């Protein structure tokens, strides 16, 4: 892909420089790292900085500690980056100092810790290996606007000589990904470059191009679904958005669907009529009486054509394995030359049949370029099919994006360079 004059890490002089490195190490859930793939993907950039004589101050967001309704920011171990620091210590034998800040009641941190200047001096003098700032979303300025955002950006910029963005998955225009570029020479890290290059397989795919997208709400994916339906030869839906589509098209009432999402699904169904034959419907679904688990006698398989005259179902929580054995669907998957997947087909952790069947079928196509996006998508492959997951990590016919939302955002924009943090680097 033409990098459009994107400033790159390898183009800057790092010797003796303090580098503020934004990564996407958002891999901690309830204090545990389930999959370190996104950490490992940034090690090349980190190694290069140190090999060229630079020293790093790392920062990432972790979870969603801010309550969108109340504005309160919950600081606690569930969204702490310390497990990441421990992982890096064990992996690289580099100890990043983590700063502790007294908690401001329900408002997060208003500014960087008071001793950060002393730590930066120690970093310059070689007394410490590196610094890892607390979760960026613990700071009230991170997602702020106007003067508050600019003040926080200046605080961050004051720590370093150079800013590197290697956080492809963090596509929102927050202070640590966007505003800080106004105050420091700014460059794209190696992972960012690699991800942008691999988007070319989606924007200029080998045909036939098959996309599989699942999700919980139509409104969060609607623009990317419109774009994919225009671009792809085939589109398969999964998760709740498939339920909403079935409700919209066939009048099958499914428990748990909200009216707003149903309205989006109806609009999407009407739009899909412009592209006949592209939207592939999975014929078998699994209904459950409970979302708490897959309990004996409380779930059942349905054949969608039998339900097309309406009817009511309890929760539909998975695509059945049989959906991926239908002759037409098997042929579409096996004949595809490019496959993009951002999908967990069932409600985790109990409804796994559809996801397992999907990933196994995709792997039977040895020639296609297979692009997987999204933390949940990768985590579920690792959990459900660990041998396949380990195999695909080094398979040139697979590429695992570190951010599914970022890929969908790029698809919406129609260009890899439309994401706000990338545009900020170009500026």
N, C-alpha and C positions, 0 to 999 in steps of 0.2 A: 504493500500500500504506500502511495505517495505520502510522506510524512508532513507535507505542507509547511516546511520550515519549522517544524516542532523543535524547540530547544531540547537537546538531549544531554543526558548525564555525561556521556563520553566526550562532549565538546567543552567541558569546563575544567578549570584548573582547581584541583581539590587539595593540593599540598598545604598543610597547615591550616585548613579551613574547618570551621564548625558548620556542619550540614544539618539543617532542620529537615528531617525525612518523614513525610506523611505516608504511612502504610495503611493497609486494610487488614489488621489483625483481629478483626471482629469474629473471634472463634470461641470465645468463652461463654459457656452457658451454665449458670448456677455454679460458677467457680471451677468448671471442668472444661478442658479442651477435648472435644470429641474427634476433631480432624484438624491437624496442623498444616494442611495443604497450603492455605493462604499465607501462613508464616514462611514455610519453606520456599514459596514462590518469590519471596522478596530477598532471600539470602544472597543471590547474585549481586543485587544492587548494594547491599550492605557490605559484602566482601570487597567489591570494587572501590567503595568509598575509603575503606581502611587501607586497601592495597596502594592507593594513590596518595596516602598521607593525610586523609581527612578523618574527622571524628564526628560521630553521629548523635543527634538528639532525636529520638523516635517519638512519634505520636500517632494514635489511632483512636477511633471511636469504638465503643463496645456496648452492644445492646441498645435499649431504648429507655434510659433511666428517667427521661422527662415525660411527665404526664401531660399529654396534649390538651386535655380539658382544663386542668387546674394550673398548669405551668410549673408545678412542683418538680424538683429534680431529686431523685432518690440516689444517694451515694451509698454504696455498699459492696460487699464481696461478690454479689451476683454479676456485677458489671465492672469488676476490677481487672486491670491488665496484669496484675502480678503473676498469674499463671503463665502468661506469655513470656514475661521476663525470666521466669524459672526455666521455661522450655528453651529459650535462647541460651541461657547459661549452660544447660546440659548439652545442647546441640553444638554450640560454637565456643564454649568456654569464655564467653564475653559476658561480664556482669554489668548490666545496666542499672544505674542507681535510680530508684523510684522515690519521688518526693512525696512526703505526707503533708497534707494541708488540713488545718482545723476546719471542720464542717460548718458551713453557714446554714442555718436552719431552713430547710426546704427550698433554698434558692440556688443550691450549687455553689461553686467557687466564683467569686467575682474577679479574681486576678490570680496570676501565677504565684507560687510560694515565695516567701520573702528571701529564702536562702538560694534561690535559683542562680543569682549572679555569682555567688561563691562556687557553686557546683560547675558552672560554665568555665570559670577560671581554672578549677581543678582539672576539667576536661582538656583545656588548652595545654596545661602543664604536664599532661600525661599521668596524673595521679589517679584518675578513674578511667574506666574503659568507655563509658557512654552514659547517657541519661535517657530515661524513658518517662515522658510526662504522664500524668494521670489521664484517664479516659477523657477525651476532648469534650464529650457530652456532659461531663460533670461541671464544665465551666458555663456559666450563664451567657457568656458572650458568643459561644460557638454557633448557636443557631439564631442569634439575634440579628437585628437589622440596624442600619444607620450608624450613629455615633458609637453605640455600644459595640457593634461588630468591628468597626475600624479601630477602636481602642484595644480590643483584644488582639486584633491582627498585628498592631504595632508592638504589643507586648511579646508576641511570638517571634516576630521578625527581629526584635532586639536581642534575641538569644544567639543568632547565627549569622554567618556570612553568605550562605547559599541555601535556597529552598529546593528540595527535590520532591516531586509528587510521584509516588509509586503505588498509589491507592486507586486502581482502576474501579474497584467495586464501590468506592465512595463517590458516587456521581453527583450528589447534591452540592449546591453552591454554598457551603458553610465556610466559616472563617478559616479553618485549617486546610481546606482544599481550594479555596477561591480568593478570599480577601487578602490573605498573606502574600500572594504573588505581587501585589502592588508595591511592596516594600523591600523585596529581596530579589536578586537575580534568580530566576526560576527555571527548572528543567524537568523533563520527564525521565523517570527511572527506567531500568531495563524491563521490568514487568509491565509497566504502562505501555512501553513501546511494543512489546510482544503481544499484548492483548489487542491493541489497536490494529496491528498487522493481521491478526487472525480474524478480526471482524470482516476482512475482505472476503472470506469464504462465505459469509452471509450476504454481503452486498453484491458480490459477483460469484454466485455459487455454480458449481457444476450441476447440471440438470440430469434427472429430476431432483428438485429440492423439496425435502419433507421437513416440516416443523411440528414439534409436539410441545404444547404449552398447557400447564395446569395451574390452578390457583384457587384461592378462597373467595375472591371478589372480582366481578367483572370490571368494576370502575377503575381498579388499579392497573389493569392490563388492556383496557379497551383500545387505546391508540395503537399499541404495538400489535394487537390482534388484527386491526384494520390493515396495518402496514404489511404484516406477514401474509394475510390473505391475498393481497395484491402481488406480493413478491414470490411466494412459494407455489409450487405445483400442487402440494397437498398440505393440509393443516389438520392436526388431530388435537382435540381438546380433552382435558382431564380434570379431575377434582370438582370442586363446587361449580366452577364456570361451565363445565359440561352439563351438570344438573340444571343450571339456569337456562342453558341453551335448549335442553330437552323440554323444559317447562314452557319456554317461549315458542318453540316450534310445534310441539305436539299437545300442549295443554296438560302434560303429566305433572300433577301437583306433588312437589317433593318438600318434605318438612325442612324448615330451617332457612328457606330462601326468602330474602327480604325484597320488598317491592321495588326499591331503587335499583337493585341489581337486576331484577327481572326486567325492568324497563330498558336497561342497557343491553340485556340479552336479546330483547325483542328488536331493538335497533340493529344489533349485530346480525341477527338472523335475516332481517330485511336486506341489509347490505350484502350478505353472503350470496343472495340470489343473483347478483351481478357476476359471480364467479362459479357457475355450476360445475359440480364434480370435484371441487378443490377441498371442501370440508368433509372430512372422513368421519363418519359416526361409528363409535365403538358399539357393537350390538349387544354386549352383555354387561350388566351392571349388578352391583351387590347392594341390597337394601338391608339396613339394620334397625332394630328397635331401640338401640342404645348407641351413644357416641363414646361411652366409657370403656368399651371393649368389644371383642368379637366373641360373643357368648353363644354356646351351643343352643340351638333352637330359636335364637333371636336374630338370625340373619338368613338371607335367601338370595338366590340368583334370579334375575329377570332377563328376558329377551326383549329388547327395546321394541321391535316391530309388534309384539303382542300388546304393548301399552299405548300404541299410537292414537287410540281413540279416547285418550284421557285416562282418568283414574288417579288415585291418591296413593302415595308411598310414604313410609317413614323416611328416616335419614338414608340417603344414598351415599355410601362412604368409600366406594372403590369401583374400579373397572375389573370385571372378572377375567381370569386367565384366558378363558375361551375367546375373548375379544381379539386376542393376538394370535389365534389359530385359524381364524377365518381366511379362506383362500385369497380373497381380494386384498385384504389388509396385509397378509403375509407378503404378497407379491409387491405391493407398494413399498413396503419396508426393504425388501430384498433388492429391488430395482433402483432405489434411490442412490444418487451419487453424492449428495450432501444431506446430512441429517442434523438438525439443531434441536436440542432437548432442554427445556426448562420446565421440568415436570416431576412432581411426586404424585402418583395417580390416586393414592388412597390416604385416608386419615391416619397419620402416624400416632403411636407406634404399632397399632394393632391390625390395620388393614393394609397389607403389604403385597397382596396377590398381583395387582395390576402393575405395580412398579417393577417387581421381579420379572414378570412376563415381558414387559416393555424392554427392559435393559437386555434381557437374554435374546430377544428377537433382533434388536439392533445389532448385537454383537455377531449375529450370523452373517451380516453383510460385511465382508472383509475388505471390500474395495472402497466403500463410501468414506468420505471425510465426516467424522462424527464429532460434533461440537456440543459439549455439555456446559450449561451455565447455571450458576446459583449455588449458594452454600448448602441449602437444604437438599437440592438435587444430588450433590456430591456426597453429602453426609449419609443419605439414605442408600446410595449405591455401596458405600463403604460398610454400612451396617448390615445390609441385606445380602450383598454379593461381594464379600471381602476379597475373594480370589480374583474376580473380574476387575475390581477396583485397582488392585495392585498391578494387574496385568496392563491396564490401559494407561497407567501413569507414564510408561515408557514406550507406548505404541504410537508411532507417527500418524496413524490413521485416526487417532483421538486427540482432541484438545479440550482441556478443562478450564473454562473461564473462572476467574476468582469472584466474579460478580454477575449474577443473573439479572438483577435489576438494572445494572449498568448496560448490559447487552440489549435488553428490551428498550431502555431509554435511547440508545443509539439507533435502534431499529425505528423507533418513533420519529427521530430526527431525520432519518434517511442518510446519515453520515456518522462516521466514527468521531468526527471532530466537532460535533454539535453539542457535546456535553459541556456544561459550564466550566468545570475545572480544567478541561482540555483547552477550551477557548481562552481561559485565563492565562495558560502557558503560552499560547500563540500570541497573545497581546504583548 
